[in-house]
Amino acid sequence: MQTTQQFLKAVYNAISKRRDSYVEMVMALAASHQVESVVALSESALYQRTFSSIYETLREVEIEEAALLKANVAMLAGCSQVLDGYEVYSGDSTFVKRSEAHTLPRSMKRLSSGELVYGHETYWTMRLGEPQTSWSGVVTVERMKQASVTEMAAAHMQRFDEYNSNAKLIVLDAGHGQAVLAGYQACQHTDIVMRLKSGQVFYQSPAPYQGRGRPRKHGMRFKLTAEAASPDEQQTITFKCKTLRISLWRDLHYASYSDIHGVILRLEFLDSDGKPLFSKPIWLFSTATNAKPETLARAYLWRSSHELTFRFLKQHLGLTSCQSPILTCCDNWYQLVALAMNLLLSLRDQLANTPPPWYPQARHKTVSQRQAQKQSLAFLLNVSTPIKPTQPAGKAPGRPMGYHPPPRTRHPVIRKTPKRRKTCPTCPLRAAS
């Protein structure tokens, strides 16, 4: 309980305006069995204010980002495991789908299924909690405006790197580019484990300088699809009851970052006959040259907890519930969802694993995210918080005489292709041609 109380106090101190209502909303969201809408949080026993305060809080709350990041990092340090001495982080983006509306400042994205959706792209950096479970804590979340996922990863990596001197690994998927190494150069305690797209080219270190001409930057060419090169190291481990073969090549670099040397790993899951289960292996690049190959492989495969946390945020913590056209409200809601996730992580060890009778009765397992959410109401009602009790505010003055609220700003439709002139099918000129 002490960890939860310290976290709530740190979050409370990081908010300068509307902090009582905002922290109550965090607690109400963490204890909600089903999030029907944003305003439905006012029905919770943990929220002591009227429903109109929900809208005002999301619109007017002021949060100090540096203090909130410090509170998240401090709480996650005590609730998350390390992997061979490394704190493991993960960065990825998710699209928050919204309904199409002319008053919504939005972006547009075409999904892999071909569907064209509207909404906001958000980037999340998480601290992975336990390798055997899907628990993850949110370090920071930000709505993407014009930056790419690579730029967001570099910026987030520099923010949490300076908070302690512990060794860190941040795992990234193949959607991130090599430009993330520009942010890595400014970090002192963080290394990268990034998945690579097949067909990428790297270079070995050049031969020793012979004293004539400009010194070479690159050595022999190394292409991922080439199978002729024998690995420098190779080992086989067992990962979740499956055989995993890890091949490693040392002292390789990108063409644009010849001063940053790293290692390349190839991960292959094998069947009982020693043949690969999948047609394509997993290629990884890492700047942690002193780490064990098994550590780097397990760190990347641990990244699945990040995707499972995204699913939990959308299904049970109402990540897509905010339908306000005001971007400030959306940003504050995304931050509130992240804090609710961290609050559940802080009280996880205080709860008992008591699944329903129709569930497997494995009581030795860690409490899941959904189980913690269902049990958190009784726990949070007994937690001591710095929230001040509500007081009568009197009758609101209302709108001034003669005031008429302006209409909402209408935003143009986003187009990915130039607009074409429509032709009439019955036009005689078309028929003549």
C-alpha positions as CSV (number, residue, x, y, z in Angstrom):
1,M,0.0,0.0,0.0
2,Q,2.9,2.3,0.7
3,T,4.0,2.1,-3.0
4,T,0.6,3.1,-4.2
5,Q,0.3,6.0,-1.7
6,Q,3.7,7.4,-2.7
7,F,2.9,7.2,-6.3
8,L,-0.5,9.0,-5.9
9,K,1.3,11.7,-3.8
10,A,3.9,12.2,-6.5
11,V,1.3,12.4,-9.2
12,Y,-0.7,14.9,-7.1
13,N,2.3,17.1,-6.6
14,A,3.1,17.1,-10.3
15,I,-0.3,18.7,-11.1
16,S,-0.7,22.4,-10.5
17,K,-4.4,22.9,-11.4
18,R,-7.4,20.7,-11.0
19,R,-5.3,18.1,-9.3
20,D,-7.9,16.8,-6.8
21,S,-10.4,16.0,-9.6
22,Y,-7.7,14.6,-11.9
23,V,-6.3,12.2,-9.4
24,E,-9.8,11.0,-8.5
25,M,-10.4,10.4,-12.2
26,V,-7.2,8.3,-12.3
27,M,-8.4,6.2,-9.4
28,A,-12.0,5.9,-10.8
29,L,-10.7,4.7,-14.1
30,A,-8.3,2.2,-12.6
31,A,-11.3,0.7,-10.7
32,S,-13.9,0.7,-13.5
33,H,-15.2,-2.6,-14.6
34,Q,-16.4,-1.1,-17.9
35,V,-15.6,2.3,-19.3
36,E,-18.7,3.4,-21.3
37,S,-17.7,7.0,-21.7
38,V,-15.4,9.6,-20.1
39,V,-18.3,11.2,-18.1
40,A,-19.3,7.8,-16.7
41,L,-16.3,8.0,-14.3
42,S,-18.5,10.4,-12.2
43,E,-20.6,7.3,-11.2
44,S,-17.6,5.7,-9.4
45,A,-17.5,5.7,-5.6
46,L,-14.0,7.1,-5.9
47,Y,-15.1,10.3,-7.6
48,Q,-16.6,12.7,-5.2
49,R,-17.5,15.5,-7.6
50,T,-20.3,16.1,-10.2
51,F,-20.2,14.9,-13.7
52,S,-19.6,18.5,-15.1
53,S,-16.2,18.5,-13.3
54,I,-15.0,15.8,-15.7
55,Y,-15.1,18.0,-18.7
56,E,-13.7,21.0,-16.8
57,T,-10.8,18.9,-15.5
58,L,-9.8,17.5,-18.9
59,R,-9.9,21.0,-20.3
60,E,-8.1,23.0,-17.6
61,V,-5.7,20.6,-15.8
62,E,-2.1,21.6,-15.8
63,I,0.6,18.9,-15.5
64,E,4.3,19.4,-15.1
65,E,5.7,16.8,-17.5
66,A,9.2,16.6,-15.9
67,A,7.7,15.9,-12.4
68,L,5.2,13.4,-13.8
69,L,8.0,11.6,-15.7
70,K,10.0,11.4,-12.5
71,A,7.1,10.0,-10.6
72,N,6.5,7.3,-13.2
73,V,10.2,6.3,-13.4
74,A,10.5,6.1,-9.6
75,M,7.4,3.9,-9.2
76,L,8.3,1.6,-12.1
77,A,11.8,1.1,-10.7
78,G,10.3,-0.7,-7.7
79,C,7.6,-2.7,-9.5
80,S,9.5,-4.0,-12.6
81,Q,12.1,-6.7,-13.0
82,V,15.5,-6.4,-14.7
83,L,17.0,-8.7,-17.3
84,D,20.6,-9.7,-16.6
85,G,21.1,-6.3,-15.0
86,Y,19.3,-4.2,-17.7
87,E,16.1,-2.3,-17.3
88,V,14.1,-3.1,-20.4
89,Y,11.9,-0.5,-22.1
90,S,9.9,-0.6,-25.2
91,G,8.7,2.1,-27.6
92,D,5.8,1.9,-30.1
93,S,2.9,3.8,-31.5
94,T,-0.8,3.0,-31.7
95,F,-3.6,4.7,-33.6
96,V,-6.6,5.9,-31.6
97,K,-9.6,5.6,-33.9
98,R,-12.2,8.4,-34.0
99,S,-15.4,9.1,-35.9
100,E,-15.1,11.4,-38.9
101,A,-16.1,14.9,-38.1
102,H,-15.3,18.3,-39.7
103,T,-14.7,19.9,-36.3
104,L,-12.1,17.3,-35.3
105,P,-8.4,18.2,-35.9
106,R,-7.4,14.7,-37.0
107,S,-5.0,12.7,-39.1
108,M,-5.8,9.9,-41.5
109,K,-4.3,6.5,-41.8
110,R,-4.8,3.5,-44.0
111,L,-4.7,0.2,-42.0
112,S,-3.1,-3.0,-43.3
113,S,-6.6,-4.2,-44.1
114,G,-7.2,-1.3,-46.5
115,E,-9.6,0.6,-44.2
116,L,-9.2,4.3,-44.1
117,V,-9.6,5.6,-40.5
118,Y,-9.5,8.9,-38.7
119,G,-8.0,9.7,-35.3
120,H,-4.8,10.4,-33.5
121,E,-1.4,8.6,-33.6
122,T,0.0,8.3,-30.1
123,Y,3.5,7.1,-29.1
124,W,4.1,5.2,-25.9
125,T,7.3,4.4,-24.1
126,M,6.8,1.6,-21.5
127,R,8.9,-0.2,-18.9
128,L,8.4,-4.0,-19.2
129,G,7.4,-5.5,-15.9
130,E,7.7,-9.3,-15.9
131,P,8.9,-11.6,-18.7
132,Q,6.2,-14.3,-17.8
133,T,3.2,-11.8,-17.8
134,S,1.8,-9.0,-19.9
135,W,2.4,-6.3,-17.2
136,S,4.0,-3.1,-18.4
137,G,4.1,0.4,-17.0
138,V,3.9,3.6,-19.0
139,V,6.9,5.9,-18.8
140,T,5.5,8.6,-21.1
141,V,2.9,9.0,-23.7
142,E,2.5,11.7,-26.4
143,R,0.3,12.4,-29.3
144,M,2.2,12.5,-32.5
145,K,1.9,15.8,-34.4
146,Q,4.4,15.9,-37.2
147,A,7.2,13.8,-35.9
148,S,7.8,10.2,-37.0
149,V,8.1,7.2,-34.7
150,T,11.8,7.3,-35.1
151,E,12.0,10.9,-33.9
152,M,9.6,10.2,-31.0
153,A,11.7,7.2,-29.9
154,A,14.9,9.3,-29.9
155,A,13.2,12.1,-27.9
156,H,11.7,9.7,-25.3
157,M,14.9,7.8,-24.9
158,Q,16.8,10.9,-24.0
159,R,14.2,11.9,-21.4
160,F,14.3,8.8,-19.2
161,D,18.1,8.1,-19.7
162,E,19.1,10.9,-17.4
163,Y,17.0,9.9,-14.3
164,N,19.4,7.2,-13.1
165,S,22.7,5.5,-14.1
166,N,21.3,2.0,-14.4
167,A,21.9,0.1,-17.6
168,K,18.9,0.2,-19.9
169,L,17.7,-1.5,-23.1
170,I,15.0,0.0,-25.3
171,V,13.5,-2.5,-27.8
172,L,12.0,-1.1,-31.0
173,D,10.2,-2.8,-33.9
174,A,11.1,-2.6,-37.6
175,G,9.0,0.6,-38.1
176,H,11.8,2.7,-36.5
177,G,14.6,3.9,-38.7
178,Q,18.3,4.2,-38.3
179,A,17.9,7.9,-37.4
180,V,17.1,6.8,-33.8
181,L,20.9,6.4,-33.4
182,A,21.1,10.2,-33.4
183,G,19.2,10.2,-30.1
184,Y,21.3,7.3,-28.9
185,Q,24.5,9.4,-29.2
186,A,23.1,11.8,-26.5
187,C,22.4,8.9,-24.1
188,Q,24.9,7.6,-21.5
189,H,23.1,4.6,-20.0
190,T,20.7,3.4,-22.7
191,D,21.4,0.9,-25.5
192,I,19.1,0.0,-28.4
193,V,17.7,-3.4,-29.6
194,M,15.9,-2.8,-32.9
195,R,14.3,-5.2,-35.3
196,L,15.5,-4.9,-38.9
197,K,13.8,-5.2,-42.2
198,S,15.1,-7.9,-44.4
199,G,17.4,-6.7,-47.2
200,Q,19.2,-4.0,-45.2
201,V,22.9,-3.5,-45.7
202,F,25.6,-3.0,-43.1
203,Y,29.4,-2.7,-43.2
204,Q,32.2,-4.2,-41.2
205,S,35.1,-2.1,-39.9
206,P,37.7,-1.1,-42.5
207,A,41.2,-2.5,-42.8
208,P,44.0,-0.7,-40.9
209,Y,45.0,2.6,-42.4
210,Q,47.9,2.2,-44.9
211,G,49.1,5.8,-44.8
212,R,47.9,6.9,-48.2
213,G,44.7,8.7,-49.1
214,R,41.6,9.3,-47.0
215,P,41.0,6.6,-44.3
216,R,38.2,4.3,-45.2
217,K,35.0,4.4,-43.2
218,H,33.6,1.0,-44.3
219,G,34.9,-2.4,-44.7
220,M,33.3,-5.5,-46.2
221,R,29.6,-5.3,-47.2
222,F,27.1,-7.3,-45.1
223,K,23.6,-8.0,-46.4
224,L,21.0,-9.6,-44.2
225,T,19.6,-11.8,-46.9
226,A,23.0,-13.3,-47.7
227,E,23.5,-16.7,-46.1
228,A,27.1,-17.2,-47.0
229,A,28.6,-15.3,-44.1
230,S,29.1,-17.6,-41.1
231,P,28.2,-16.1,-37.7
232,D,30.9,-15.1,-35.2
233,E,28.9,-16.8,-32.4
234,Q,25.9,-19.2,-32.4
235,Q,24.0,-20.8,-29.5
236,T,20.7,-22.6,-29.0
237,I,18.4,-21.9,-26.0
238,T,14.8,-22.8,-25.0
239,F,12.3,-20.0,-25.0
240,K,8.7,-20.8,-23.9
241,C,9.1,-24.5,-24.6
242,K,10.5,-23.9,-28.1
243,T,14.0,-24.2,-29.4
244,L,15.6,-20.9,-30.4
245,R,18.8,-20.6,-32.4
246,I,20.7,-17.3,-32.0
247,S,23.4,-16.3,-34.5
248,L,25.5,-13.2,-33.9
249,W,27.8,-11.0,-36.0
250,R,30.0,-8.4,-34.3
251,D,31.5,-5.1,-35.3
252,L,29.0,-3.9,-37.9
253,H,27.6,-0.4,-38.6
254,Y,25.2,1.5,-40.7
255,A,26.6,3.4,-43.7
256,S,25.3,6.8,-42.3
257,Y,26.6,6.0,-38.7
258,S,30.0,4.6,-39.2
259,D,31.1,5.7,-35.7
260,I,28.4,3.6,-34.0
261,H,29.4,-0.1,-34.0
262,G,27.0,-2.8,-32.9
263,V,26.0,-6.4,-33.3
264,I,23.5,-8.2,-35.5
265,L,21.5,-11.1,-34.3
266,R,19.4,-13.7,-36.2
267,L,16.7,-15.5,-34.3
268,E,15.3,-18.7,-35.7
269,F,12.7,-20.9,-34.0
270,L,13.4,-24.6,-34.7
271,D,11.2,-27.7,-34.9
272,S,12.1,-31.1,-33.5
273,D,14.2,-31.9,-36.6
274,G,16.3,-28.7,-36.3
275,K,14.6,-26.9,-39.2
276,P,13.3,-23.3,-39.0
277,L,9.6,-23.1,-38.2
278,F,9.1,-19.9,-40.1
279,S,10.3,-18.9,-43.6
280,K,11.9,-15.7,-42.4
281,P,14.1,-15.2,-39.3
282,I,14.1,-12.2,-37.0
283,W,17.0,-9.8,-37.6
284,L,18.0,-7.5,-34.8
285,F,20.6,-4.7,-34.4
286,S,21.9,-3.7,-31.0
287,T,24.4,-1.2,-29.7
288,A,24.9,-3.2,-26.5
289,T,28.0,-4.9,-27.7
290,N,28.9,-6.2,-24.2
291,A,25.6,-7.9,-23.5
292,K,25.0,-11.6,-23.9
293,P,23.3,-12.7,-27.2
294,E,20.6,-14.5,-25.1
295,T,19.9,-11.3,-23.1
296,L,19.4,-9.3,-26.3
297,A,17.1,-12.0,-27.8
298,R,15.0,-12.3,-24.7
299,A,14.7,-8.5,-24.4
300,Y,13.2,-8.2,-27.8
301,L,10.9,-11.2,-27.4
302,W,9.7,-9.7,-24.2
303,R,8.4,-6.8,-26.2
304,S,5.1,-8.7,-26.8
305,S,4.0,-7.3,-23.4
306,H,3.8,-3.9,-25.0
307,E,1.3,-5.0,-27.6
308,L,-0.8,-6.8,-25.0
309,T,-0.8,-3.7,-22.9
310,F,-2.1,-1.7,-25.9
311,R,-5.0,-4.2,-26.1
312,F,-5.8,-3.9,-22.4
313,L,-5.8,-0.1,-22.6
314,K,-8.2,-0.1,-25.5
315,Q,-10.5,-2.8,-24.2
316,H,-10.7,-2.1,-20.5
317,L,-9.2,1.3,-19.7
318,G,-11.1,3.3,-22.3
319,L,-8.2,4.6,-24.4
320,T,-10.6,5.3,-27.3
321,S,-13.5,6.6,-25.1
322,C,-12.6,10.3,-25.3
323,Q,-14.6,11.8,-28.2
324,S,-13.9,15.5,-27.5
325,P,-12.8,17.6,-30.5
326,I,-10.5,19.6,-28.2
327,L,-7.0,18.3,-28.5
328,T,-6.1,19.4,-25.0
329,C,-8.8,17.2,-23.6
330,C,-7.6,14.3,-25.7
331,D,-3.9,14.7,-24.6
332,N,-5.0,14.9,-20.9
333,W,-7.1,11.8,-21.4
334,Y,-4.3,9.8,-22.9
335,Q,-2.1,10.8,-19.9
336,L,-4.9,9.8,-17.5
337,V,-5.1,6.3,-19.1
338,A,-1.4,5.9,-18.7
339,L,-1.5,6.9,-15.0
340,A,-4.4,4.5,-14.4
341,M,-2.3,1.7,-15.9
342,N,0.7,2.6,-13.6
343,L,-1.7,2.8,-10.6
344,L,-2.8,-0.8,-11.3
345,L,0.9,-1.9,-11.5
346,S,1.7,-0.2,-8.2
347,L,-1.0,-2.2,-6.3
348,R,-0.5,-5.5,-8.1
349,D,1.6,-7.1,-5.4
350,Q,-1.0,-6.1,-2.7
351,L,-3.8,-8.1,-4.3
352,A,-4.5,-11.9,-4.1
353,N,-4.9,-14.1,-7.1
354,T,-8.5,-15.3,-6.6
355,P,-9.9,-16.2,-10.0
356,P,-13.6,-17.1,-10.5
357,P,-14.5,-20.8,-10.0
358,W,-14.7,-21.3,-13.8
359,Y,-11.2,-20.1,-14.3
360,P,-8.0,-22.2,-13.9
361,Q,-7.2,-22.2,-10.2
362,A,-3.5,-21.4,-10.5
363,R,-3.1,-19.3,-7.4
364,H,0.7,-19.2,-7.7
365,K,0.5,-17.0,-10.8
366,T,0.8,-13.2,-10.7
367,V,-2.5,-11.2,-10.7
368,S,-3.4,-10.3,-14.3
369,Q,-4.1,-6.7,-15.4
370,R,-7.9,-7.4,-15.6
371,Q,-8.0,-9.1,-12.2
372,A,-6.2,-6.2,-10.6
373,Q,-8.7,-3.8,-12.2
374,K,-11.7,-5.8,-10.8
375,Q,-10.2,-5.9,-7.2
376,S,-8.8,-2.4,-7.1
377,L,-12.0,-0.6,-6.0
378,A,-12.0,-2.1,-2.5
379,F,-8.2,-1.5,-2.2
380,L,-8.3,2.2,-3.3
381,L,-11.2,3.0,-1.0
382,N,-8.8,2.4,1.9
383,V,-5.8,4.2,0.5
384,S,-4.7,7.4,2.1
385,T,-4.4,10.2,-0.5
386,P,-3.6,14.0,-0.4
387,I,-6.9,14.7,-2.2
388,K,-8.8,17.5,-0.4
389,P,-12.5,16.8,0.3
390,T,-15.1,18.6,-1.7
391,Q,-16.7,21.8,-0.5
392,P,-19.9,23.6,-1.4
393,A,-19.1,26.0,-4.3
394,G,-22.4,27.8,-4.4
395,K,-24.5,28.6,-7.5
396,A,-22.5,29.1,-10.7
397,P,-22.9,32.5,-12.3
398,G,-23.5,31.1,-15.7
399,R,-22.8,32.8,-19.0
400,P,-22.6,36.6,-19.0
401,M,-25.6,38.4,-20.5
402,G,-25.4,38.6,-24.2
403,Y,-22.6,36.0,-24.6
404,H,-23.0,33.6,-27.5
405,P,-20.4,30.9,-27.8
406,P,-18.7,30.8,-31.2
407,P,-19.2,27.8,-33.5
408,R,-16.5,25.2,-33.5
409,T,-13.7,25.5,-36.0
410,R,-14.2,23.4,-39.1
411,H,-11.2,21.7,-40.4
412,P,-10.7,20.8,-44.1
413,V,-10.9,17.2,-45.2
414,I,-7.5,15.6,-45.4
415,R,-6.7,14.3,-48.9
416,K,-3.8,12.0,-49.8
417,T,-4.3,12.4,-53.6
418,P,-5.1,15.5,-55.7
419,K,-8.7,16.2,-56.4
420,R,-9.9,15.1,-59.8
421,R,-12.8,16.7,-61.7
422,K,-15.8,14.4,-62.1
423,T,-17.0,13.7,-65.6
424,C,-20.7,13.2,-66.5
425,P,-21.4,9.8,-67.9
426,T,-24.1,11.2,-70.3
427,C,-22.0,14.1,-71.5
428,P,-22.1,14.2,-75.4
429,L,-18.4,15.3,-75.6
430,R,-17.4,12.2,-73.7
431,A,-19.5,10.0,-76.0
432,A,-18.0,11.7,-79.1
433,S,-14.5,11.1,-78.0
